[in-house]
Amino acid sequence: MTPEQAPWWTRAVVYQVYPRSFQDSDGDGVGDLGGILQRIDHLADLGVDVVWLSPVYRSPQADNGYDISDYQDVDPAFGTLAQLDELIAALHDRGIRLVMDLVVNHTSDEHPWFVESRSSTDSPTRDWYWWRPPREGMTAGQPGAEPTNWHSHFSGSAWQYDEASGEYYLHLFDRKQPDLNWENPEVRQAVYAMMRWWLDRGVDGFRMDVINMISKAVGPDGSLPDGPPLPGLPYGDGTPHFSNGPRIHEYLQEMHREVFDGRRESLLLVGEMPGVTPEQARLYTDPARAEVDMVFQFEHVQLDLDGDKWHPRPLRMRDLKASLGRWQAGLADVGWNSLYWDNHDQPRAVSRFGDDSPRFRRDSATCLATLLHLHRGTPYVYQGEEIGMANFPFTDLAQFRDVESLNHHVQAVAHGADADEVLAAMRRMSRDNARTPVQWDGSPNAGFTTGTPWIAVNPDHAEWNVAAQLEEPASVLAHHRRLVALRHEDPVVALGDFTMLLPDHDEVYAFTRCLDGDTLLVVCNLSGTAQPLADLLPEAVAAGVVLGNLAEDDPAVLRPWEARVLRPSR
Ligand code: TEU
């Protein structure tokens, strides 16, 4: 791909806004569109090209907006449609595109489509969802009578019994998030019409929530298969029957024809795809197949998990290199990577992969950022990451808000787990770590709200906040600004080939990026111990520093958490 042929998003950096926690403008303690409008200069100063806005649609907020009851309106908690139009215009004025979250694997159970579907077995939208009778020979409502043994992501069985009709509906996530039946062409057309409506309103693309789960492996008789049993749980793993399902590519290609034809070049289409492999991602992101531009894969955020997210274990850097290296190689000639450490579902990267102790927090945050932004792919920065926000010091169940975390606690304790151990895992892994309010300044609510925040502000905000970093050239914020600018200025960063160096080294993560004879060498010390760079990569010592996260010192030694982007002389 030459710089002339490359799509615009190869040079772009995306910033994710989780509106509930970004900025409150009306004092109700919940972030809103008015708040984003107030903080828009922060995004422009950072230099990002795209804002991905997590859901602001009408929603009962069972999963903070990922349960949508009206796709074509804004939830009053976040503001109005007119404010969203204002936001689109304000971003466009600054050359920033807006990508909306598209949550169409499921709706809210309060969406009129589902309310209608549930009203009777003869309802015109009955078949828009997955309704099934109890398992053959079982009494409806009894444990084990669910149509399949699938476990839901957020709450026990993936089937909810509906007494009125004697049938169950499928929900891969919470019971308030019934799955849409994409087999039904009316469902697909309704979704496409809604998407066209948003594009006509001026949005610049979609981040498609769990989009690789929309095709389920349904048999000709309408049956769905059981999954392999899950250890220690009375459920099975349904993923083989709904992850990258039989019609997924057909649906995405149809969506492309129906929605994106004629306007694809200006859009950004990214599919969130748990469980996707590099081989599958090549298919999803091959431009010739017209599906999506890039995917969010999950491999690198699962390397420190033992079985599931509630059983964290230490990450081996070698595993991280092997994984990211495989993704770089897998999409080198076809397709494209998205790059992220943080989002609204992951604990904070500086606490998880870095070192958030006072000594190394700034250095590890900037080191991780350098590493991420210098890979080949489109980097995604999650709100607060640009100032090194860290996990919250949770001590009590009452501090949590997230449906996944709270449901997990109930389930785990009901199945005999020790409540303190469950809480300890939640403290490390809960999504609420990512959802505490953005720390704008050192005032009591960090400048987020004049009211009572919906979730507590991290007590470290007195020291770690945007205001404190704004004019500080050595800050995490200033470093992010430099990384964004570097991608814009240097075509090697955007398009250079990637070659991993020192694959077996457990502390130093090093690689080159090459384009038309021009090379960048990236060396990052992912540890708290100095590393002998002169021995490991002698060519690095004499190379010119393009960008580093520490003031220049002995070029032969890589200090703890030091990161350097180098340009060896040709
Ligand atoms: O997340 C999809 C997903 O796979 C999550 O279950 C993820 O694995 C989990 O949050 C990790 O703890 C998407 C959204 O990003 C998430 O916020 C939603 O809750 C979910 O879909 C349902 O819409």
Boltz pocket constraint, residues with backbone or C-beta under 6 A from the ligand:
constraints:
  - pocket:
      binder: B
      contacts: [[A, 63], [A, 66], [A, 67], [A, 103], [A, 153], [A, 173], [A, 209], [A, 210], [A, 272], [A, 274], [A, 309], [A, 344], [A, 345], [A, 404], [A, 429], [A, 431]]
      max_distance: 6.0
